């Protein structure tokens, strides 16, 4: 199955089933022990009921990721440079002399504190991106990555390389960590730059995947960030009213 967000409802259902099965097996063992020693002339206690099988179906990868998740990874990777540039514009531009260069170059240690947590974050992002580029170049027997001075230009070149190779990357069995990391970086930078305004978020739970990841788009539609389900304003308002009534009924 696809390791991306599209199959999260299935994974959650399987986890819930496994937990319910463990509870059932424990209750069954206790029930059998009680029956073995039951001496009171009363009806036997009811046998515990096993959990219902999982009926949710996962999305299948092709060969690793579902096409919808590939689309999300590509969009996230494309957005990383814009978000990083926006974050960099909010700091004074001084770089941390003690930034971690890892495999990408010279590592200078210093006791001086970093001038900005944003700079540290962008250094970490760049290190993550070039590590993927270096590994992929080695796997494909491409020439080594040219040594570049860190900055927005170097980051854009690395992202452009990864986007150009993305179809082959996501078809590789080892791309699961890369896909998850790309989506995680998108969420992290959106939070850092406040690019996901609360006004666009909806409290409605997605009717398809049950996740609270629905946001209003510029075209007036609402889209689930987990399974990409679209809803019109009327559909969104109806779901809002129904879920509010359901919540009130269980209050």
PyMOL commands that set and color helices and strands:
alter all, ss='L'
color gray80, all
select helices_A, chain A and resi 5-37+67-89+102-104+117-140+152-164+166-170+173-193+198-200+233-249
alter helices_A, ss='H'
color red, helices_A
select strands_A, chain A and resi 214-216+222-224+230-231
alter strands_A, ss='S'
color yellow, strands_A
deselect
rebuild
show_as cartoon
